[in-house]
Amino acid sequence: MSNILLLTGIAFAISFILSVKFNRQRTEDSTHPVWSLILIQLCGSNLGRLQPVPQYRLYFSAIDFTDLDPNETISGSDVEVIPDFCILLHRAVLGQKGVFKSLLSAIQPTHLPSRAIKITSIFIPLLVELKRPVSRNCDNIDELMSGLGTMMKSAQSQAAGQAHCLFSIPNYHRQMHVVLIAAVGEWWSFWVVPRSRFGRKTFNGEQYVSNVNDRLEGEQRNNPIEEDSAKLMSPNQIREMEDFIAHAGETPAQIKNRHDAERDARQRQRAERNMIRQHNEDQLQKSIDKNQEIQHEPGAFPDLAINEYSQRRSACDEEWKVTWEFRREFMESDLGYQVALEDRADWSGVMRLGSKTSAHYLDQIRNYLNRFTNHNLEEEDIS
């Protein structure tokens, strides 16, 4: 398949996501065509050795950690997750003595010598988690970002859990990294996560399911963080406890005077915070209004406007701040070009398919998968 035909297919698939007539419900499955084609693109010349697979089940059970017959069929599993897509790579040897290349050169549509090949190990160098696209007709940047921020964080959290599951399965003990892609329609981000990220902790399937359910509720509320989640004590609360101990033995008059002074201080602090919050909210609204005036089509905003929105919202929305402030820029920029994929400590910024930044990183991931493939072929594989 020529590159131009593949790119044309990707453009058509994105148009399908945006189609009101043929994709009225904006369901997640409407994004499968475009990401199927993206994965074919990522496999490049290794397509066939690298195999894009939808709904591949990752699972393990307690018996996997014991000695057992590798040819014995075991039903059931204790833990399993199902990524939306992944890419597989197999290592193989000949079942009998022979030259592997000779066998491969003899393969024809009517001659597939699968029984002469023995799979020795398997790798999953890439996992993909997809979420339902955001609205195509957002009235302003606030609507777009509320939906995109919620869905993207859900996809990232779920993909990270799937990576942990992968690294907990004995069959994948040789694999040290996996590329994660989290996508919301045509918006996406990535992370090349190392096995060491999870230490020696075994994946907890029950916690994963609980987290997914919590995220689903958050998606429905368009709110990325649980409102009733447990919070650490703030520094002010700790100081109040210390003051309570320090002031033991005061007279009633002293207690009253101290309480009055503390009340006045709290009122001043509250007034100052309210002024700052109101100022930040005003600045955020001005930014929303400004982008509304220059918006050329529904849901289309430049990266700079999105980054400004994220920074301003972090200043007045605690939940958004907790979720996204670790990123200096919500949208990925070319500043990250200087950082190798494996050296990133966390998720990339968000990108949109068709942008220069997106094309750059898809190319980098394809090169990474090519190196991964070449590195993980055994001598019997290529002799």
TORLUM-152084 format. One record per residue (C-alpha): y, x, z. Coordinates in steps of 0.1 Angstrom, whole numbers, padded with zeros to 4 digits, always signed. Each point is the difference from the previous one (the first is absolute). Layout:
% TORLUM-152084
YXZ/...
//
This chain:
% TORLUM-152084
+0000+0000+0000/+0033+0015-0010/+0027+0005+0025/+0024-0025-0018/-0026-0027+0001/-0006+0005+0037/+0037+0000+0008/+0004-0032-0021/-0027-0016+0020/+0017+0010+0033/+0033-0015-0013/-0018-0033-0009/-0018-0001+0033/+0033+0004+0019/+0015-0028-0021/-0030-0022+0010/+0009+0006+0037/+0035-0012-0008/-0011-0030-0020/+0009-0033+0016/-0020-0021-0024/-0033+0020+0003/+0003+0014+0035/+0018-0028+0019/-0016+0007+0034/+0006+0038-0001/-0034+0007+0015/-0013+0035+0006/-0026-0002-0028/+0028-0002-0025/+0007+0037+0007/-0036+0011-0008/+0005+0005-0037/+0029+0024+0003/-0017+0020+0028/-0033+0001-0020/+0019+0016-0028/+0019+0024+0023/-0033+0012+0014/-0014+0006-0035/+0032+0020-0007/-0005+0020+0032/-0036+0009-0010/+0014+0016-0032/-0026+0021-0019/-0024-0003+0029/-0004-0037-0005/-0038-0006+0003/-0005+0028+0025/+0028-0017+0020/-0008-0037+0002/+0026-0027+0009/-0018-0026+0021/+0013-0033+0014/-0011-0014+0034/-0022+0030+0009/-0015-0006+0034/+0004+0028+0026/-0025-0004+0029/-0021+0017+0026/-0023-0009+0029/-0012+0018+0030/-0032+0010-0018/+0020+0020-0025/+0006+0026+0028/-0037+0006+0005/-0027+0017-0022/-0014-0024-0025/-0017-0001-0034/+0029+0003-0026/-0021-0021-0024/-0006-0028+0025/+0020-0032-0005/+0018-0012+0031/+0014-0035+0002/+0032-0009+0019/+0028+0021+0014/+0019+0002+0033/+0034+0007-0016/+0014-0006-0035/+0032-0002-0019/+0007-0009-0036/+0029+0017-0017/+0015-0018-0030/-0007+0030-0023/-0013+0035+0003/-0011+0029-0022/-0035+0015+0003/-0013+0034-0008/-0037+0008+0000/-0017+0034+0003/-0034+0001-0017/-0030+0022-0009/-0029-0004-0023/-0031-0016+0015/-0020+0026-0018/+0007+0035-0012/+0023+0001-0030/+0035+0007-0012/+0025-0027+0010/+0022+0004-0031/-0030-0005-0023/-0007-0033+0017/+0036-0011-0002/+0003+0009-0037/-0030-0022-0007/+0015-0031+0015/+0004-0029-0025/+0008-0037+0004/-0038-0006-0004/-0010+0030+0022/+0014+0001+0036/-0024+0023+0019/+0011-0012+0034/-0034+0006+0016/+0001+0037-0009/+0032+0004+0021/+0000+0002+0038/+0033-0007+0018/+0004+0026+0027/+0034-0010+0015/+0029-0023-0006/+0037+0002+0005/+0028-0025+0001/+0031+0019-0008/+0023-0031-0003/+0003-0033+0018/+0024-0029-0010/+0011-0029+0021/+0020-0028-0017/+0022-0027+0013/+0015-0032-0015/+0032+0007-0020/+0033-0009+0015/+0020-0029-0015/+0012+0005-0036/+0032-0020+0007/+0015+0015+0032/+0035-0014+0006/+0011+0034+0014/-0012+0034+0011/-0007-0012+0035/-0027-0024-0012/-0015+0027-0022/-0001+0026+0027/-0013-0023+0027/-0030-0009-0022/-0005+0035-0014/+0003+0017+0034/-0025-0023+0016/-0026+0001-0027/+0002+0038-0006/-0004+0008+0037/-0031-0023+0001/-0015+0017-0030/+0007+0035+0014/-0015-0009+0034/-0031-0015-0016/-0005+0030-0024/+0002+0024+0029/-0027-0019+0018/-0022+0002-0030/+0005+0038-0002/-0011+0002+0037/-0031-0020-0008/-0008+0022-0030/+0003+0032+0021/-0023-0016+0027/-0029-0005-0025/-0026+0028+0001/-0005-0001-0038/+0036+0011-0005/+0000+0029+0025/+0008+0025-0028/+0033-0017-0009/+0031+0014+0016/+0028-0021-0016/+0005-0034-0016/+0029-0013-0021/+0012-0034+0013/+0021-0023-0021/+0016-0031+0015/+0015-0024-0025/+0020-0033+0000/+0000-0011-0036/+0017+0027-0020/+0013+0017+0031/-0021+0028+0015/-0002+0030+0023/-0026+0027+0007/-0014+0024+0026/-0025+0028-0004/-0015-0004+0035/-0022+0028+0015/-0031-0006+0020/+0016+0019+0029/+0026-0029+0003/-0026-0020+0019/-0015+0028+0021/-0035-0007+0012/+0006-0037+0006/-0025-0023-0016/+0014-0030-0019/+0003-0032+0021/-0009-0029-0022/+0010-0027+0025/+0034+0015+0004/+0004+0003-0037/-0007-0037-0005/+0023-0009+0028/+0028+0021-0015/-0005-0015-0034/+0002-0035+0015/+0031+0009+0019/+0016+0013-0032/-0010-0032-0019/+0018-0021+0026/+0030+0024-0004/-0001-0004-0038/+0001-0038+0005/+0030+0003+0023/+0015+0026-0022/+0002+0022+0031/-0017+0034+0001/-0002+0004+0038/-0015-0022+0026/+0027-0015+0022/-0022+0000+0031/-0014+0035-0005/-0001+0022+0031/+0030+0022+0004/+0005+0032+0020/+0026+0000+0028/+0034+0009-0012/+0019+0029+0016/+0024-0025+0016/-0029-0018+0017/-0013+0033+0013/+0034+0009+0014/+0003-0034+0017/-0033+0006+0017/+0011+0034+0012/+0033-0014+0013/-0019-0027+0019/-0020+0027+0019/+0031+0022+0005/+0021-0028+0015/-0025-0011+0026/+0016-0004+0035/+0035-0011-0012/+0020-0025+0020/+0005-0036-0015/+0037+0008-0008/-0010+0032-0018/-0027-0018-0019/+0025-0027-0011/+0026+0026-0011/-0026+0019-0020/-0014-0031-0016/+0035-0011-0010/+0007+0034-0016/-0033+0000-0018/+0006-0035-0013/+0034+0010-0013/-0015+0030-0017/-0027-0021-0016/+0026-0024-0013/+0020+0028-0015/-0031+0015-0016/-0010-0034-0013/+0034-0006-0015/+0000+0034-0016/-0035-0006-0014/+0010-0034-0013/+0031+0015-0017/-0022+0027-0017/-0027-0024-0010/+0026-0024-0014/+0016+0028-0019/-0034+0011-0014/-0009-0035-0009/+0033-0005-0018/-0005+0033-0019/-0035-0012-0010/+0013-0034-0012/+0027+0018-0020/-0026+0021-0016/-0021-0031-0008/+0030-0018-0015/+0010+0031-0020/-0034+0003-0016/-0001-0037-0007/+0032+0003-0020/-0014+0028-0022/-0035-0012-0003/-0010-0004-0037/-0033-0017+0003/-0020-0016+0028/-0017+0025+0023/+0014+0031-0018/+0019+0024+0022/+0006+0037-0004/-0017+0025+0023/+0033+0010+0016/+0007-0036+0010/-0034-0005+0015/+0003+0033+0020/+0035-0011+0013/-0014-0034+0009/-0029+0016+0020/+0024+0024+0019/+0024-0028+0009/-0027-0024+0010/-0015+0027+0023/+0033+0001+0018/-0001-0037+0010/-0037-0010-0002/-0022+0016+0026/-0032-0011-0017/+0010+0014-0034/+0011+0032+0017/-0033+0005+0017/-0019-0006-0032/+0021+0019-0026/+0025+0023+0017/-0024+0029-0001/+0007+0001-0037/+0035+0013-0008/-0002-0019-0033/-0020-0031-0005/-0004+0008-0037/-0016+0033-0010/+0024+0025-0017/-0004+0031-0021/+0007+0020+0032/-0037-0003+0008/-0010+0017-0032/+0001+0033+0018/-0027-0010+0025/-0037+0003-0010/-0019-0033+0003/-0023+0014+0027/+0029+0013+0020/+0015-0034+0006/-0002-0011+0037/+0002-0037-0007/+0005-0027-0026/+0023+0007-0030/+0030-0022-0005/-0005-0032-0021/+0001+0003-0038/+0000-0025-0029/-0023+0003-0029/+0019+0011-0031/+0025+0021+0019/+0004+0038-0005/-0011+0007+0036/-0031-0022-0004/-0010+0017-0032/+0004+0034+0016/-0022-0008+0030/-0027-0018-0020/-0002+0032-0021/-0003+0021+0032/-0028-0022+0013/-0018+0002-0034/+0002+0038+0002/-0012-0001+0036/-0030-0021-0010/-0008+0024-0028/+0000+0029+0024/-0021-0020+0025/-0025-0007-0027/-0003+0035-0012/-0003+0013+0036/-0027-0024+0010/-0024+0006-0029/-0031+0019+0010/-0014+0027-0022/-0029-0022-0010/+0025-0025-0011/+0016+0022-0027/-0027+0025-0008/
//
